Each structure stands twice: as C-alpha cells, then as structure tokens.
Amino acid sequence: MESKYQELLKNIGEAYSKFSKGQKRIADYIVNHYDKAAFMTAAKLGSTVGASESTVVRFAAELGYEGYPQLKKGLQELIKSKLTSVQRLEVSESRIDEEDVLKSVLQSDIEKIKQTLEKIDKLEFNKIIDIIIKAKKIYILGVRSSASLASFLGFYFDLVFDNIRQVNATITSEVFEQIVRAKKGDVFIGISFPRYSQRTLKAMKYVKSQGAVTIAITDSKESPLAKAADHSLFAGSDMVSFADSLVAPLSVINALIVAIGVKKKESLYKVFGKLEKIWDEYQVYEKNEY
C-alpha cells in the first residue's frame, strides 16, 4: 500500500507534463524541500520559486485540492513523523518570532487547544470513559516525550483505581514482559505523537491480539496508533523547534481524569479522606500556619 507521500509524488509526476513553467518550479521545490514548503504561505512559496501566488493556488487545484490551504495541511500531516530534529530546527526558524519566543509558543499552544476542542468526538470520549471504568486491569504506555503524559495519567488513575499498570518502557523486550498477562476484559491506553513510537505501537498490537481493548491518545486518524486501536482520542500536537508541544494532549488527558473522577466521586471521597490523614501524619505536604 502506498504511503500518502508516495501518492502525492505520484500525482505530481503524472501531472508534471501539464504544468506551466511556474508550476513545475513549485512541484520541484515541494519534492525536494517538502519540510519547508509545508509551512509556507502561498505567497512565500511563490516568491521562493519565482512564481505568483495565483500560480501556487492553481497548482494546488491541478493536484485535486480545494485550495492551497488544503495542500499545505496535507503536507504538514505527511511530514510530522518524517522530520528529523535538525529539520525541525530549520523549519522553526520561519515559524517562531525570535524576538518574542514566549508569545509565539503560547499562542501556538492556545490555538492547538482551540482546534482540539472543536474537533474532538464527545461521544467517543464518553464511550472511552465507560470502557476504562469497567476494565479489569488498565495498562498505560507512553515513551519518550509522551512518557510525561503517561506518568501524569498514571499518577491520577492510581488514586481512582486499584488495577493500574503503568508500563515502564526502556527496551521493547521489557515492555512485553510487563504486558504479557493482558487479556480480554483489560484495557490498554497507548499515548504517542509524532514522531510515533514503535514500542508503543507494537505493544498495542500485542495486547489487542490477546483480546484487550485498545485506546489510543494521539494526534489524528492517520496516526499508526489510531489505525491499530479500537478507540481513539485525538488532540492537536505541534513541532516547536526540536521540542513537541503537548499542551492539548495533556488537556484532553486532564479532562479524561476529571470525567472519570465525577463518575467515581463517592469512592474518591473515601480514598482522599484516608489520604489526607496519611499526608498529615507523615507530613507529605508543607502546611503553613497563619
């Protein structure tokens, strides 16, 4: 099966002879510099290759897109898992205002949360809550930058449930040792964003083959995790220089924790009642006396 990038290259190749000189320059630039083209405006791409903005728009239409924004979005989706850290640094030079990095990054994060809220499937969200609550055992896995998300989810789920297994992922063989008993009635939550983790994907496929229900927390339907999972929650992620912006995924995970807490509030009152006594007795938290 062809990848979407190969499909795009094929479409460009088939239409190439029909392109104008300006459109051919655009095609050549996209093929050779797709990482940079994916974040250029139509005007910027045109000026880079010596073509007009309208030529860029017509080029997108020739490839079957409604307009240039759709082509640009398609390129961005394609390259999320392809860019190396060096390429990310190069791309960020044109996307981040070096005079005000703080504002650039925070505005980007705000936009990702807004987009996530607009697109998230609330019915699927509620269905996932019910599945998790009914699970016999809950496995949670996220590696590399997603490890912090998995840790956050695992920390709070440990307060709500007594059947949590947060999978520690150092090498693939150790991951499988921790999930080997997964079976029907269990739930596996895999968290991964571009660049997607092979360890998380392989673990998800294994537990699914054992009858467990699999839930992906990832960025889009094109994610390999989403394609392998029984259920998915999508949150917008972005590349900010060499770092991943995971603010929107964390917000979705926070909503998941709170929603489950609402469903299990009676048992939570009892648990936190006990914990408060323990925290006081063993001086877990600083208590200022006023």
Phi and psi restraints in degrees (value plus and minus 20) as a CYANA .aco file:
   2 GLU   PHI     -91.3   -51.3
   2 GLU   PSI     122.9   162.9
   3 SER   PHI     -95.5   -55.5
   3 SER   PSI     142.8   182.8
   4 LYS   PHI     -86.6   -46.6
   4 LYS   PSI     -49.7    -9.7
   5 TYR   PHI     -88.3   -48.3
   5 TYR   PSI     -63.7   -23.7
   6 GLN   PHI     -83.1   -43.1
   6 GLN   PSI     -56.9   -16.9
   7 GLU   PHI     -84.2   -44.2
   7 GLU   PSI     -61.2   -21.2
   8 LEU   PHI     -83.8   -43.8
   8 LEU   PSI     -64.2   -24.2
   9 LEU   PHI     -81.1   -41.1
   9 LEU   PSI     -60.2   -20.2
  10 LYS   PHI     -83.6   -43.6
  10 LYS   PSI     -63.8   -23.8
  11 ASN   PHI     -83.3   -43.3
  11 ASN   PSI     -60.0   -20.0
  12 ILE   PHI     -84.7   -44.7
  12 ILE   PSI     -62.9   -22.9
  13 GLY   PHI     -82.6   -42.6
  13 GLY   PSI     -61.3   -21.3
  14 GLU   PHI     -89.4   -49.4
  14 GLU   PSI     -50.9   -10.9
  15 ALA   PHI    -115.0   -75.0
  15 ALA   PSI     -26.3    13.7
  16 TYR   PHI     -76.4   -36.4
  16 TYR   PSI     -63.4   -23.4
  17 SER   PHI     -84.5   -44.5
  17 SER   PSI     -42.3    -2.3
  18 LYS   PHI    -109.6   -69.6
  18 LYS   PSI     -31.6     8.4
  19 PHE   PHI     -89.8   -49.8
  19 PHE   PSI     131.7   171.7
  20 SER   PHI     -94.5   -54.5
  20 SER   PSI     152.8   192.8
  21 LYS   PHI     -79.7   -39.7
  21 LYS   PSI     -62.0   -22.0
  22 GLY   PHI     -84.4   -44.4
  22 GLY   PSI     -61.2   -21.2
  23 GLN   PHI     -87.2   -47.2
  23 GLN   PSI     -53.2   -13.2
  24 LYS   PHI     -85.5   -45.5
  24 LYS   PSI     -58.4   -18.4
  25 ARG   PHI     -85.1   -45.1
  25 ARG   PSI     -58.0   -18.0
  26 ILE   PHI     -84.4   -44.4
  26 ILE   PSI     -65.7   -25.7
  27 ALA   PHI     -80.2   -40.2
  27 ALA   PSI     -65.0   -25.0
  28 ASP   PHI     -81.9   -41.9
  28 ASP   PSI     -60.8   -20.8
  29 TYR   PHI     -86.3   -46.3
  29 TYR   PSI     -63.0   -23.0
  30 ILE   PHI     -84.1   -44.1
  30 ILE   PSI     -61.6   -21.6
  31 VAL   PHI     -83.7   -43.7
  31 VAL   PSI     -60.2   -20.2
  32 ASN   PHI    -112.9   -72.9
  32 ASN   PSI     -40.7    -0.7
  33 HIS   PHI    -157.7  -117.7
  33 HIS   PSI      26.9    66.9
  34 TYR   PHI     -79.4   -39.4
  34 TYR   PSI     -51.3   -11.3
  35 ASP   PHI     -85.0   -45.0
  35 ASP   PSI     -55.0   -15.0
  36 LYS   PHI    -104.2   -64.2
  36 LYS   PSI     -60.3   -20.3
  37 ALA   PHI     -80.5   -40.5
  37 ALA   PSI     -52.5   -12.5
  38 ALA   PHI     -82.8   -42.8
  38 ALA   PSI     -38.5     1.5
  39 PHE   PHI    -138.6   -98.6
  39 PHE   PSI      -5.5    34.5
  40 MET   PHI    -116.0   -76.0
  40 MET   PSI     125.8   165.8
  41 THR   PHI     -92.9   -52.9
  41 THR   PSI     146.2   186.2
  42 ALA   PHI     -80.3   -40.3
  42 ALA   PSI     -59.8   -19.8
  43 ALA   PHI     -85.7   -45.7
  43 ALA   PSI     -62.2   -22.2
  44 LYS   PHI     -86.6   -46.6
  44 LYS   PSI     -63.6   -23.6
  45 LEU   PHI     -82.7   -42.7
  45 LEU   PSI     -62.8   -22.8
  46 GLY   PHI     -81.0   -41.0
  46 GLY   PSI     -67.6   -27.6
  47 SER   PHI     -86.1   -46.1
  47 SER   PSI     -51.2   -11.2
  48 THR   PHI     -85.9   -45.9
  48 THR   PSI     -57.6   -17.6
  49 VAL   PHI    -122.2   -82.2
  49 VAL   PSI     -20.5    19.5
  50 GLY   PHI      60.0   100.0
  50 GLY   PSI      19.8    59.8
  51 ALA   PHI    -152.3  -112.3
  51 ALA   PSI     142.6   182.6
  52 SER   PHI     -99.5   -59.5
  52 SER   PSI     141.5   181.5
  53 GLU   PHI     -81.6   -41.6
  53 GLU   PSI     -58.6   -18.6
  54 SER   PHI     -85.0   -45.0
  54 SER   PSI     -51.5   -11.5
  55 THR   PHI     -85.9   -45.9
  55 THR   PSI     -58.5   -18.5
  56 VAL   PHI     -84.2   -44.2
  56 VAL   PSI     -62.0   -22.0
  57 VAL   PHI     -83.9   -43.9
  57 VAL   PSI     -63.4   -23.4
  58 ARG   PHI     -85.9   -45.9
  58 ARG   PSI     -54.8   -14.8
  59 PHE   PHI     -79.9   -39.9
  59 PHE   PSI     -65.4   -25.4
  60 ALA   PHI     -81.4   -41.4
  60 ALA   PSI     -60.9   -20.9
  61 ALA   PHI     -84.7   -44.7
  61 ALA   PSI     -58.3   -18.3
  62 GLU   PHI     -81.8   -41.8
  62 GLU   PSI     -47.8    -7.8
  63 LEU   PHI    -109.2   -69.2
  63 LEU   PSI     -18.9    21.1
  64 GLY   PHI      76.6   116.6
  64 GLY   PSI     -11.6    28.4
  65 TYR   PHI    -108.8   -68.8
  65 TYR   PSI     131.2   171.2
  66 GLU   PHI     -85.0   -45.0
  66 GLU   PSI     -50.1   -10.1
  67 GLY   PHI    -191.7  -151.7
  67 GLY   PSI     158.2   198.2
  68 TYR   PHI     -83.4   -43.4
  68 TYR   PSI     -58.2   -18.2
  69 PRO   PHI     -75.7   -35.7
  69 PRO   PSI     -55.3   -15.3
  70 GLN   PHI     -89.7   -49.7
  70 GLN   PSI     -59.0   -19.0
  71 LEU   PHI     -84.3   -44.3
  71 LEU   PSI     -63.8   -23.8
  72 LYS   PHI     -82.2   -42.2
  72 LYS   PSI     -64.5   -24.5
  73 LYS   PHI     -83.6   -43.6
  73 LYS   PSI     -60.8   -20.8
  74 GLY   PHI     -80.9   -40.9
  74 GLY   PSI     -62.1   -22.1
  75 LEU   PHI     -83.7   -43.7
  75 LEU   PSI     -61.2   -21.2
  76 GLN   PHI     -83.1   -43.1
  76 GLN   PSI     -61.1   -21.1
  77 GLU   PHI     -85.1   -45.1
  77 GLU   PSI     -57.4   -17.4
  78 LEU   PHI     -87.1   -47.1
  78 LEU   PSI     -57.1   -17.1
  79 ILE   PHI    -113.2   -73.2
  79 ILE   PSI     -25.5    14.5
  80 LYS   PHI     -71.0   -31.0
  80 LYS   PSI     -63.8   -23.8
  81 SER   PHI    -114.9   -74.9
  81 SER   PSI     -17.5    22.5
  82 LYS   PHI    -120.3   -80.3
  82 LYS   PSI     -48.0    -8.0
  83 LEU   PHI     -89.5   -49.5
  83 LEU   PSI     115.1   155.1
  84 THR   PHI    -101.1   -61.1
  84 THR   PSI     149.4   189.4
  85 SER   PHI     -81.4   -41.4
  85 SER   PSI     -56.1   -16.1
  86 VAL   PHI     -85.1   -45.1
  86 VAL   PSI     -63.4   -23.4
  87 GLN   PHI     -84.1   -44.1
  87 GLN   PSI     -56.1   -16.1
  88 ARG   PHI     -81.1   -41.1
  88 ARG   PSI     -63.2   -23.2
  89 LEU   PHI     -82.0   -42.0
  89 LEU   PSI     -60.5   -20.5
  90 GLU   PHI     -85.6   -45.6
  90 GLU   PSI     -63.3   -23.3
  91 VAL   PHI     -85.4   -45.4
  91 VAL   PSI     -59.2   -19.2
  92 SER   PHI     -84.3   -44.3
  92 SER   PSI     -42.3    -2.3
  93 GLU   PHI     -80.1   -40.1
  93 GLU   PSI     -53.7   -13.7
  94 SER   PHI    -112.5   -72.5
  94 SER   PSI     -27.9    12.1
  95 ARG   PHI    -126.6   -86.6
  95 ARG   PSI     -40.7    -0.7
  96 ILE   PHI    -133.7   -93.7
  96 ILE   PSI     111.7   151.7
  97 ASP   PHI     -96.7   -56.7
  97 ASP   PSI      86.2   126.2
  98 GLU   PHI     -85.7   -45.7
  98 GLU   PSI     -37.6     2.4
  99 GLU   PHI    -101.1   -61.1
  99 GLU   PSI     -40.9    -0.9
 100 ASP   PHI    -166.3  -126.3
 100 ASP   PSI      49.2    89.2
 101 VAL   PHI     -81.9   -41.9
 101 VAL   PSI     -60.7   -20.7
 102 LEU   PHI     -76.2   -36.2
 102 LEU   PSI     -69.3   -29.3
 103 LYS   PHI     -85.2   -45.2
 103 LYS   PSI     -62.2   -22.2
 104 SER   PHI     -79.8   -39.8
 104 SER   PSI     -66.5   -26.5
 105 VAL   PHI     -90.2   -50.2
 105 VAL   PSI     -65.5   -25.5
 106 LEU   PHI     -84.8   -44.8
 106 LEU   PSI     -58.7   -18.7
 107 GLN   PHI     -85.4   -45.4
 107 GLN   PSI     -58.7   -18.7
 108 SER   PHI     -83.2   -43.2
 108 SER   PSI     -62.1   -22.1
 109 ASP   PHI     -84.9   -44.9
 109 ASP   PSI     -61.7   -21.7
 110 ILE   PHI     -80.5   -40.5
 110 ILE   PSI     -62.5   -22.5
 111 GLU   PHI     -84.7   -44.7
 111 GLU   PSI     -59.1   -19.1
 112 LYS   PHI     -85.5   -45.5
 112 LYS   PSI     -58.0   -18.0
 113 ILE   PHI     -86.5   -46.5
 113 ILE   PSI     -61.3   -21.3
 114 LYS   PHI     -82.0   -42.0
 114 LYS   PSI     -65.0   -25.0
 115 GLN   PHI     -83.7   -43.7
 115 GLN   PSI     -59.3   -19.3
 116 THR   PHI     -84.4   -44.4
 116 THR   PSI     -63.6   -23.6
 117 LEU   PHI     -81.8   -41.8
 117 LEU   PSI     -58.9   -18.9
 118 GLU   PHI     -89.3   -49.3
 118 GLU   PSI     -52.6   -12.6
 119 LYS   PHI    -122.0   -82.0
 119 LYS   PSI     -37.2     2.8
 120 ILE   PHI     -86.1   -46.1
 120 ILE   PSI     122.1   162.1
 121 ASP   PHI    -107.5   -67.5
 121 ASP   PSI      85.8   125.8
 122 LYS   PHI     -89.6   -49.6
 122 LYS   PSI     -52.9   -12.9
 123 LEU   PHI     -85.2   -45.2
 123 LEU   PSI     -61.9   -21.9
 124 GLU   PHI     -85.8   -45.8
 124 GLU   PSI     -59.4   -19.4
 125 PHE   PHI     -77.4   -37.4
 125 PHE   PSI     -68.8   -28.8
 126 ASN   PHI     -87.3   -47.3
 126 ASN   PSI     -55.9   -15.9
 127 LYS   PHI     -84.7   -44.7
 127 LYS   PSI     -61.4   -21.4
 128 ILE   PHI     -84.0   -44.0
 128 ILE   PSI     -58.6   -18.6
 129 ILE   PHI     -78.4   -38.4
 129 ILE   PSI     -67.3   -27.3
 130 ASP   PHI     -83.7   -43.7
 130 ASP   PSI     -60.1   -20.1
 131 ILE   PHI     -82.6   -42.6
 131 ILE   PSI     -64.1   -24.1
 132 ILE   PHI     -85.3   -45.3
 132 ILE   PSI     -64.0   -24.0
 133 ILE   PHI     -81.5   -41.5
 133 ILE   PSI     -55.5   -15.5
 134 LYS   PHI    -105.8   -65.8
 134 LYS   PSI     -26.3    13.7
 135 ALA   PHI     -85.7   -45.7
 135 ALA   PSI     123.4   163.4
 136 LYS   PHI     -93.5   -53.5
 136 LYS   PSI     -62.3   -22.3
 137 LYS   PHI    -164.1  -124.1
 137 LYS   PSI     123.7   163.7
 138 ILE   PHI    -139.2   -99.2
 138 ILE   PSI      99.2   139.2
 139 TYR   PHI    -121.6   -81.6
 139 TYR   PSI     117.3   157.3
 140 ILE   PHI    -147.5  -107.5
 140 ILE   PSI     109.1   149.1
 141 LEU   PHI    -159.6  -119.6
 141 LEU   PSI     109.3   149.3
 142 GLY   PHI    -171.7  -131.7
 142 GLY   PSI     116.0   156.0
 143 VAL   PHI    -142.2  -102.2
 143 VAL   PSI     146.1   186.1
 144 ARG   PHI      33.6    73.6
 144 ARG   PSI    -147.8  -107.8
 145 SER   PHI     -84.9   -44.9
 145 SER   PSI     -44.9    -4.9
 146 SER   PHI     -99.6   -59.6
 146 SER   PSI     -27.9    12.1
 147 ALA   PHI     -82.8   -42.8
 147 ALA   PSI     -54.7   -14.7
 148 SER   PHI     -86.3   -46.3
 148 SER   PSI     -56.2   -16.2
 149 LEU   PHI     -86.9   -46.9
 149 LEU   PSI     -64.1   -24.1
 150 ALA   PHI     -83.2   -43.2
 150 ALA   PSI     -59.1   -19.1
 151 SER   PHI     -85.2   -45.2
 151 SER   PSI     -61.9   -21.9
 152 PHE   PHI     -82.9   -42.9
 152 PHE   PSI     -67.3   -27.3
 153 LEU   PHI     -82.4   -42.4
 153 LEU   PSI     -64.9   -24.9
 154 GLY   PHI     -84.1   -44.1
 154 GLY   PSI     -58.6   -18.6
 155 PHE   PHI     -79.0   -39.0
 155 PHE   PSI     -68.4   -28.4
 156 TYR   PHI     -98.0   -58.0
 156 TYR   PSI     -53.5   -13.5
 157 PHE   PHI     -84.6   -44.6
 157 PHE   PSI     -52.0   -12.0
 158 ASP   PHI     -83.0   -43.0
 158 ASP   PSI     -47.5    -7.5
 159 LEU   PHI    -100.0   -60.0
 159 LEU   PSI     -44.0    -4.0
 160 VAL   PHI    -115.1   -75.1
 160 VAL   PSI     -60.0   -20.0
 161 PHE   PHI    -136.1   -96.1
 161 PHE   PSI     142.4   182.4
 162 ASP   PHI    -136.1   -96.1
 162 ASP   PSI      -0.1    39.9
 163 ASN   PHI    -150.6  -110.6
 163 ASN   PSI      15.9    55.9
 164 ILE   PHI    -114.5   -74.5
 164 ILE   PSI     117.1   157.1
 165 ARG   PHI    -148.8  -108.8
 165 ARG   PSI      82.2   122.2
 166 GLN   PHI    -104.8   -64.8
 166 GLN   PSI      94.1   134.1
 167 VAL   PHI     -97.3   -57.3
 167 VAL   PSI     101.8   141.8
 168 ASN   PHI    -105.2   -65.2
 168 ASN   PSI     101.9   141.9
 169 ALA   PHI    -132.1   -92.1
 169 ALA   PSI      82.3   122.3
 170 THR   PHI    -129.3   -89.3
 170 THR   PSI     -72.0   -32.0
 171 ILE   PHI    -151.7  -111.7
 171 ILE   PSI     137.9   177.9
 172 THR   PHI     -77.3   -37.3
 172 THR   PSI     -62.5   -22.5
 173 SER   PHI     -81.7   -41.7
 173 SER   PSI     -57.7   -17.7
 174 GLU   PHI     -89.2   -49.2
 174 GLU   PSI     -52.2   -12.2
 175 VAL   PHI     -80.8   -40.8
 175 VAL   PSI     -67.5   -27.5
 176 PHE   PHI     -86.0   -46.0
 176 PHE   PSI     -51.6   -11.6
 177 GLU   PHI     -84.2   -44.2
 177 GLU   PSI     -50.7   -10.7
 178 GLN   PHI    -104.6   -64.6
 178 GLN   PSI     -38.9     1.1
 179 ILE   PHI    -133.3   -93.3
 179 ILE   PSI     -13.0    27.0
 180 VAL   PHI     -81.0   -41.0
 180 VAL   PSI     -46.2    -6.2
 181 ARG   PHI    -112.7   -72.7
 181 ARG   PSI     -15.7    24.3
 182 ALA   PHI     -80.9   -40.9
 182 ALA   PSI     118.4   158.4
 183 LYS   PHI    -172.3  -132.3
 183 LYS   PSI    -198.1  -158.1
 184 LYS   PHI     -77.2   -37.2
 184 LYS   PSI     115.1   155.1
 185 GLY   PHI      80.8   120.8
 185 GLY   PSI     -38.2     1.8
 186 ASP   PHI    -109.6   -69.6
 186 ASP   PSI     143.7   183.7
 187 VAL   PHI    -148.1  -108.1
 187 VAL   PSI     115.9   155.9
 188 PHE   PHI    -135.9   -95.9
 188 PHE   PSI     103.9   143.9
 189 ILE   PHI    -128.5   -88.5
 189 ILE   PSI      91.9   131.9
 190 GLY   PHI    -125.2   -85.2
 190 GLY   PSI     110.6   150.6
 191 ILE   PHI    -138.6   -98.6
 191 ILE   PSI     101.6   141.6
 192 SER   PHI    -180.5  -140.5
 192 SER   PSI     120.3   160.3
 193 PHE   PHI    -152.2  -112.2
 193 PHE   PSI     141.5   181.5
 194 PRO   PHI     -74.5   -34.5
 194 PRO   PSI     113.9   153.9
 195 ARG   PHI    -101.8   -61.8
 195 ARG   PSI     107.2   147.2
 196 TYR   PHI     -85.7   -45.7
 196 TYR   PSI     122.4   162.4
 197 SER   PHI    -104.7   -64.7
 197 SER   PSI     105.1   145.1
 198 GLN   PHI     -86.6   -46.6
 198 GLN   PSI     -55.2   -15.2
 199 ARG   PHI     -83.5   -43.5
 199 ARG   PSI     -63.6   -23.6
 200 THR   PHI     -85.3   -45.3
 200 THR   PSI     -62.5   -22.5
 201 LEU   PHI     -83.7   -43.7
 201 LEU   PSI     -66.1   -26.1
 202 LYS   PHI     -83.3   -43.3
 202 LYS   PSI     -60.1   -20.1
 203 ALA   PHI     -84.7   -44.7
 203 ALA   PSI     -61.6   -21.6
 204 MET   PHI     -81.7   -41.7
 204 MET   PSI     -64.7   -24.7
 205 LYS   PHI     -83.3   -43.3
 205 LYS   PSI     -56.4   -16.4
 206 TYR   PHI     -87.0   -47.0
 206 TYR   PSI     -71.4   -31.4
 207 VAL   PHI     -85.6   -45.6
 207 VAL   PSI     -50.8   -10.8
 208 LYS   PHI     -85.5   -45.5
 208 LYS   PSI     -58.6   -18.6
 209 SER   PHI     -87.1   -47.1
 209 SER   PSI     -39.6     0.4
 210 GLN   PHI    -112.2   -72.2
 210 GLN   PSI     -19.0    21.0
 211 GLY   PHI      80.4   120.4
 211 GLY   PSI     -23.2    16.8
 212 ALA   PHI     -94.6   -54.6
 212 ALA   PSI     133.1   173.1
 213 VAL   PHI    -103.2   -63.2
 213 VAL   PSI     113.6   153.6
 214 THR   PHI    -131.2   -91.2
 214 THR   PSI     115.3   155.3
 215 ILE   PHI    -145.0  -105.0
 215 ILE   PSI     107.4   147.4
 216 ALA   PHI    -124.8   -84.8
 216 ALA   PSI     114.1   154.1
 217 ILE   PHI    -132.1   -92.1
 217 ILE   PSI      86.0   126.0
 218 THR   PHI    -170.1  -130.1
 218 THR   PSI    -186.5  -146.5
 219 ASP   PHI    -119.7   -79.7
 219 ASP   PSI     -46.4    -6.4
 220 SER   PHI    -182.8  -142.8
 220 SER   PSI     150.2   190.2
 221 LYS   PHI     -84.9   -44.9
 221 LYS   PSI     -41.9    -1.9
 222 GLU   PHI     -99.5   -59.5
 222 GLU   PSI     -30.1     9.9
 223 SER   PHI     -82.9   -42.9
 223 SER   PSI     116.8   156.8
 224 PRO   PHI     -80.1   -40.1
 224 PRO   PSI     -48.4    -8.4
 225 LEU   PHI     -88.2   -48.2
 225 LEU   PSI     -62.5   -22.5
 226 ALA   PHI     -82.8   -42.8
 226 ALA   PSI     -57.9   -17.9
 227 LYS   PHI     -88.8   -48.8
 227 LYS   PSI     -46.2    -6.2
 228 ALA   PHI    -113.7   -73.7
 228 ALA   PSI     -38.1     1.9
 229 ALA   PHI    -107.3   -67.3
 229 ALA   PSI     137.5   177.5
 230 ASP   PHI     -97.8   -57.8
 230 ASP   PSI     -54.7   -14.7
 231 HIS   PHI    -160.4  -120.4
 231 HIS   PSI     132.1   172.1
 232 SER   PHI    -161.8  -121.8
 232 SER   PSI     126.3   166.3
 233 LEU   PHI    -139.0   -99.0
 233 LEU   PSI     108.9   148.9
 234 PHE   PHI    -128.1   -88.1
 234 PHE   PSI     116.1   156.1
 235 ALA   PHI    -158.0  -118.0
 235 ALA   PSI     118.7   158.7
 236 GLY   PHI     -88.3   -48.3
 236 GLY   PSI     111.7   151.7
 237 SER   PHI    -143.0  -103.0
 237 SER   PSI     145.4   185.4
 238 ASP   PHI    -171.9  -131.9
 238 ASP   PSI     142.0   182.0
 239 MET   PHI    -115.0   -75.0
 239 MET   PSI     102.7   142.7
 240 VAL   PHI    -138.6   -98.6
 240 VAL   PSI      78.3   118.3
 241 SER   PHI      35.6    75.6
 241 SER   PSI    -150.9  -110.9
 242 PHE   PHI    -105.7   -65.7
 242 PHE   PSI     -26.4    13.6
 243 ALA   PHI    -117.4   -77.4
 243 ALA   PSI     135.9   175.9
 244 ASP   PHI    -116.2   -76.2
 244 ASP   PSI     115.4   155.4
 245 SER   PHI    -108.8   -68.8
 245 SER   PSI      92.1   132.1
 246 LEU   PHI    -139.7   -99.7
 246 LEU   PSI       7.0    47.0
 247 VAL   PHI     -85.4   -45.4
 247 VAL   PSI     -67.3   -27.3
 248 ALA   PHI     -84.1   -44.1
 248 ALA   PSI     -64.7   -24.7
 249 PRO   PHI     -78.3   -38.3
 249 PRO   PSI     -60.1   -20.1
 250 LEU   PHI     -84.6   -44.6
 250 LEU   PSI     -57.4   -17.4
 251 SER   PHI     -85.0   -45.0
 251 SER   PSI     -61.3   -21.3
 252 VAL   PHI     -85.0   -45.0
 252 VAL   PSI     -62.0   -22.0
 253 ILE   PHI     -83.9   -43.9
 253 ILE   PSI     -59.5   -19.5
 254 ASN   PHI     -81.9   -41.9
 254 ASN   PSI     -62.2   -22.2
 255 ALA   PHI     -82.9   -42.9
 255 ALA   PSI     -58.5   -18.5
 256 LEU   PHI     -82.8   -42.8
 256 LEU   PSI     -64.4   -24.4
 257 ILE   PHI     -82.9   -42.9
 257 ILE   PSI     -67.0   -27.0
 258 VAL   PHI     -84.7   -44.7
 258 VAL   PSI     -62.5   -22.5
 259 ALA   PHI     -82.4   -42.4
 259 ALA   PSI     -60.7   -20.7
 260 ILE   PHI     -89.1   -49.1
 260 ILE   PSI     -56.8   -16.8
 261 GLY   PHI     -81.4   -41.4
 261 GLY   PSI     -58.1   -18.1
 262 VAL   PHI     -83.9   -43.9
 262 VAL   PSI     -60.7   -20.7
 263 LYS   PHI     -88.4   -48.4
 263 LYS   PSI     -50.2   -10.2
 264 LYS   PHI    -135.7   -95.7
 264 LYS   PSI      14.5    54.5
 265 LYS   PHI     -84.2   -44.2
 265 LYS   PSI     -53.6   -13.6
 266 GLU   PHI     -84.1   -44.1
 266 GLU   PSI     -65.4   -25.4
 267 SER   PHI     -90.0   -50.0
 267 SER   PSI     -50.7   -10.7
 268 LEU   PHI     -86.7   -46.7
 268 LEU   PSI     -58.1   -18.1
 269 TYR   PHI     -77.8   -37.8
 269 TYR   PSI     -62.9   -22.9
 270 LYS   PHI     -86.0   -46.0
 270 LYS   PSI     -64.7   -24.7
 271 VAL   PHI     -83.0   -43.0
 271 VAL   PSI     -67.8   -27.8
 272 PHE   PHI     -91.4   -51.4
 272 PHE   PSI     -47.5    -7.5
 273 GLY   PHI     -81.6   -41.6
 273 GLY   PSI     -64.2   -24.2
 274 LYS   PHI     -87.0   -47.0
 274 LYS   PSI     -62.6   -22.6
 275 LEU   PHI     -83.6   -43.6
 275 LEU   PSI     -59.0   -19.0
 276 GLU   PHI     -81.0   -41.0
 276 GLU   PSI     -59.0   -19.0
 277 LYS   PHI     -86.0   -46.0
 277 LYS   PSI     -61.4   -21.4
 278 ILE   PHI     -85.7   -45.7
 278 ILE   PSI     -63.8   -23.8
 279 TRP   PHI     -81.4   -41.4
 279 TRP   PSI     -58.2   -18.2
 280 ASP   PHI     -88.9   -48.9
 280 ASP   PSI     -65.2   -25.2
 281 GLU   PHI     -83.7   -43.7
 281 GLU   PSI     -60.4   -20.4
 282 TYR   PHI    -121.5   -81.5
 282 TYR   PSI      -8.4    31.6
 283 GLN   PHI      31.1    71.1
 283 GLN   PSI      32.6    72.6
 284 VAL   PHI     -90.2   -50.2
 284 VAL   PSI     -60.2   -20.2
 285 TYR   PHI    -133.0   -93.0
 285 TYR   PSI     128.7   168.7
 286 GLU   PHI     -88.2   -48.2
 286 GLU   PSI     110.8   150.8
 287 LYS   PHI    -141.8  -101.8
 287 LYS   PSI      92.8   132.8
 288 ASN   PHI    -106.1   -66.1
 288 ASN   PSI     112.5   152.5
 289 GLU   PHI    -119.0   -79.0
 289 GLU   PSI     103.2   143.2
